[in-house]
């Protein structure tokens, strides 16, 4: 989990590696990683607690 957070933070602050930038449209990939991480975090915040506090 910490590795994922570090990778996304690195991409947002420093930018992609030169090889990634050459292979794909790096800006789109960086924004997609951030959006996916934020959506997953919001899902876990909303539903993860319910699953943990009310196991069935």
ABEGO torsion letter per residue (X at the ends): XAAAAAAAAAAAAAEBBAAAAAABBAAAAAAAAAAAAAAAAAAAAAAAAAAAABBX
